[in-house]
Amino acid sequence: MKRSIVIFGASGDLTSRKLIPALYSNFRKKRLPEGTSIIGFSRHPFTDDAFREKMRQAVLEYRPAEFAVDDWNAFAHALSYHPGSVEKINDYLDLAPKVNTMDGGTADCLFYLAIAPSLYPVVVNNLNEARLLEAMGNNGYRRIIVEKPFGHDLASAQALNADLLNVVHEDQVYRIDHYLGKETVQNLLVLRFGNAIFEPLWNRNYIDHVQITVAETVGVEHRAGYYDQTGVLRDMFQNHLLQLLTLVAMEPPVAVDAGALRDEKVKVLRSIRDIPEEMSARYTVRGQYAGYRAEPGVAPSSCTETFAAVQLYLDNWRWQGVPFYLRSGKMLGEKLSEIVIRFRRPPHQMFDVLSGSTELSTNHLTIAIQPDEGIHLRFLTKVPDGGMAMRPADMDFHFRDAFQSIPIPESYERLILDALHGDPSLFARDDEIALAWRLVDSIRRGWEGEAAPLLSTYSPGSWGPMDSDRLLWKEGRWWMQDSISQNSGQDEEKVVAS
Ligand SMILES: NC(=O)c1ccc[n+]([C@@H]2O[C@H](COP(=O)([O-])OP(=O)(O)OC[C@H]3O[C@@H](n4cnc5c(N)ncnc54)[C@H](OP(=O)(O)O)[C@@H]3O)[C@@H](O)[C@H]2O)c1
């Protein structure tokens, strides 16, 4: 039996930074199915040895702690390179003997599309024409992993989907969202459905609101050309933030299998209430960091948002009336991804809270996704020898302390293995992608209308424009992160949105 992984875009950044290091880690952990060969495909004229050397450098750079000469040498045997253009059918025909067997025996193959999205249909059509998508042998498979972004709006995502599904079945397509490969994101399912104590409280009766933050400290870096056409709403909300929202809000699935899990996620996405165009400025915020327009590759008058915050409601039984606040941006104060579940205050407050602040008198549960993966529960406790004065206290769980000998793996490790084993649970299905785009498109329509929120500039290192804080303040709430109120919106100025 033969098994291969073909990486289209082998000379690119994703292959060096994520894919080969993840495959190497899996190999070291003896999780890569035995005999798997990894074939890099791109136009650059590498020899096999030159490609191996480039990948060795990549592992040394991105997984220095894991690099071991013997392991690397064993892994490097599995690596080879096939120079070719994804646009030339002959280059696929030349590839065929490397992935097929001569006698029609089983030859599994996973094609990883680490190339520009405009090339996805080209690759899939050429693979089809070269008959590389036809499974060989008993129970053999041919699958493709598609990188993000999957379209840039609903229409383009549907067109891309139609192009793919014209030649492959939905169950052969693995649309990656690396957030779902994060241990802490998967732990959200364990927290909610592996414990009995949270689920009874996980609803509108006990939860005041939910916050989801994905903050980056970096600017657009080398991605300016792509980013300026995209913005944070398409780049982060359509996929990562909405995926997190589905996991927080979904009903318990009947099983942790791909069908049940994804059905429940789809129900959440379907329940998200549209934001009417005339309410755009009421429920959405957009910002651009100061200096963005001077970045190389960014249009000098660009109105692309590098920060967005939205307030969403889910029209279903569990979450009626509970706001979900989502925000994400570049050049923010801290690199951070977290979910905060803020509980309601006790119906009757019998005790004096030390500072008298309402902030202190509510419980919240924080699911820290990165960088310090963990779970924190805030509750009130009595101050010793202080009468009945109370103070907030935190019960903290940090993955790195609890599992000292087990480093948290990179999300690509898990996701590539799942695709090899045919488990699509942590990949997005076509209907999830479409519903997420539908929401993002409707927010963007609001931003093009007369009631659009202004595009505010914010200082690098802050927590976005003041409008983001106002979104919550006007309802007596605030972003739950210590430094926010001190930093947000410094030097705020307004620019007129296009
Ligand atoms: N980099 C990341 O961290 C990251 C994260 C999330 C998603 N993604 C997605 O992953 C994909 C790849 O991103 P990247 O950052 O790796 O891009 P990149 O560095 O620009 O690499 C693009 C790759 O495509 C190859 N390529 C381009 N035209 C080709 C052709 N006609 N035939 C064969 N190969 C061709 C290039 O190789 P040759 O020029 O040698 O042919 C190169 O290997 C994109 O869809 C991106 O959105 C990337």
The ligand as a Tripos MOL2 file, in Angstrom:
@<TRIPOS>MOLECULE
LIG
   48    52     1     0     0
SMALL
NO_CHARGES

@<TRIPOS>ATOM
      1 N1          1.5220   31.7370    5.2110 N.am      1 LIG1
      2 C1          0.6230   31.5760    6.1530 C.2       1 LIG1
      3 O1          0.9160   31.6540    7.3480 O.2       1 LIG1
      4 C2         -0.8060   31.2690    5.7900 C.ar      1 LIG1
      5 C3         -1.7580   31.2030    6.8190 C.ar      1 LIG1
      6 C4         -3.0750   30.8930    6.4990 C.ar      1 LIG1
      7 C5         -3.4150   30.6420    5.1820 C.ar      1 LIG1
      8 N2         -2.4870   30.7150    4.2060 N.ar      1 LIG1
      9 C6         -2.8900   30.4190    2.8220 C.3       1 LIG1
     10 O2         -2.0390   29.4250    2.2880 O.3       1 LIG1
     11 C7         -1.8260   29.6500    0.9090 C.3       1 LIG1
     12 C8         -0.3170   29.7780    0.6570 C.3       1 LIG1
     13 O3          0.1770   30.8710    1.3950 O.3       1 LIG1
     14 P1          1.7370   31.2060    1.4730 P.3       1 LIG1
     15 O4          1.8550   32.2660    2.4880 O.co2     1 LIG1
     16 O5          2.5370   29.9820    1.6200 O.co2     1 LIG1
     17 O6          1.9820   31.8310    0.0180 O.3       1 LIG1
     18 P2          3.3720   32.0430   -0.7060 P.3       1 LIG1
     19 O7          4.4930   32.1060    0.2420 O.co2     1 LIG1
     20 O8          3.1590   33.1690   -1.6510 O.co2     1 LIG1
     21 O9          3.5340   30.7010   -1.5500 O.3       1 LIG1
     22 C9          2.7630   30.4410   -2.6780 C.3       1 LIG1
     23 C10         3.2210   29.1220   -3.2680 C.3       1 LIG1
     24 O10         2.4660   28.8710   -4.4500 O.3       1 LIG1
     25 C11         3.3750   28.4170   -5.4420 C.3       1 LIG1
     26 N3          2.8500   28.7100   -6.7720 N.ar      1 LIG1
     27 C12         2.3860   29.9000   -7.2310 C.ar      1 LIG1
     28 N4          1.9960   29.7730   -8.5010 N.ar      1 LIG1
     29 C13         2.2140   28.4720   -8.8450 C.ar      1 LIG1
     30 C14         2.0300   27.7220  -10.0200 C.ar      1 LIG1
     31 N5          1.5240   28.2530  -11.1330 N.pl3     1 LIG1
     32 N6          2.3640   26.4250  -10.0140 N.ar      1 LIG1
     33 C15         2.8820   25.8510   -8.9070 C.ar      1 LIG1
     34 N7          3.0720   26.5110   -7.7580 N.ar      1 LIG1
     35 C16         2.7500   27.8050   -7.7340 C.ar      1 LIG1
     36 C17         4.6400   29.1900   -5.1670 C.3       1 LIG1
     37 O11         5.7700   28.5170   -5.6670 O.3       1 LIG1
     38 P3          6.5420   28.8580   -7.0010 P.3       1 LIG1
     39 O12         6.5290   30.3370   -7.1990 O.co2     1 LIG1
     40 O13         7.9020   28.2710   -6.7600 O.co2     1 LIG1
     41 O14         5.7990   28.1410   -8.0640 O.co2     1 LIG1
     42 C18         4.6820   29.1060   -3.6500 C.3       1 LIG1
     43 O15         5.2470   27.8750   -3.2730 O.3       1 LIG1
     44 C19        -2.6300   30.8960    0.5600 C.3       1 LIG1
     45 O16        -3.9030   30.5160    0.1180 O.3       1 LIG1
     46 C20        -2.7660   31.6120    1.8950 C.3       1 LIG1
     47 O17        -3.9210   32.4190    1.9480 O.3       1 LIG1
     48 C21        -1.1800   31.0200    4.4820 C.ar      1 LIG1
@<TRIPOS>BOND
     1     1     2 1
     2     2     3 2
     3     2     4 1
     4     4     5 ar
     5     4    48 ar
     6     5     6 ar
     7     6     7 ar
     8     7     8 ar
     9     8     9 1
    10     8    48 ar
    11     9    10 1
    12     9    46 1
    13    10    11 1
    14    11    12 1
    15    11    44 1
    16    12    13 1
    17    13    14 1
    18    14    15 2
    19    14    16 1
    20    14    17 1
    21    17    18 1
    22    18    19 2
    23    18    20 1
    24    18    21 1
    25    21    22 1
    26    22    23 1
    27    23    24 1
    28    23    42 1
    29    24    25 1
    30    25    26 1
    31    25    36 1
    32    26    27 ar
    33    26    35 ar
    34    27    28 ar
    35    28    29 ar
    36    29    30 ar
    37    29    35 ar
    38    30    31 1
    39    30    32 ar
    40    32    33 ar
    41    33    34 ar
    42    34    35 ar
    43    36    37 1
    44    36    42 1
    45    37    38 1
    46    38    39 2
    47    38    40 1
    48    38    41 1
    49    42    43 1
    50    44    45 1
    51    44    46 1
    52    46    47 1
@<TRIPOS>SUBSTRUCTURE
     1 LIG1         1 GROUP 0 **** ****
